[in-house]
């Protein structure tokens, strides 16, 4: 989903979540791209592991909205990672309302995954940046 044509990335200032400071990246789509061009995703990227343990997102699909509508955000955690055939995936997921004050709000939902397997071995080269990829340096870095 975050590699679709028409997606853009913007580096945001670092933020703290649950006592850990994260590098922040916002992903958003060109107007008119896909079913939900108003959706956006804000990723919490761990500065040492580059893993994404949480994401904030908005959902515009199925809503009759103005192009610049201010949508509520959900804070979604990816918990209890396991490595299966070389790919690390979360096995527990928790969603919370994200408040206007920039804090985790009320609990909304959770889901769990088990018995994870992949039919083919994971090709680690898929995690390498493609030819022509652009890297945006961190602010002040």
Secondary structure as GFF3:
##gff-version 3
##sequence-region A 1 141
A	DSSP	beta_strand	7	17	.	.	.	ID=ss1
A	DSSP	beta_strand	20	29	.	.	.	ID=ss2
A	DSSP	beta_strand	40	46	.	.	.	ID=ss3
A	DSSP	beta_strand	52	58	.	.	.	ID=ss4
A	DSSP	beta_strand	73	79	.	.	.	ID=ss5
A	DSSP	beta_strand	82	84	.	.	.	ID=ss6
A	DSSP	beta_strand	87	89	.	.	.	ID=ss7
A	DSSP	beta_strand	92	98	.	.	.	ID=ss8
A	DSSP	beta_strand	104	112	.	.	.	ID=ss9
A	DSSP	three_ten_helix	124	127	.	.	.	ID=ss10
###
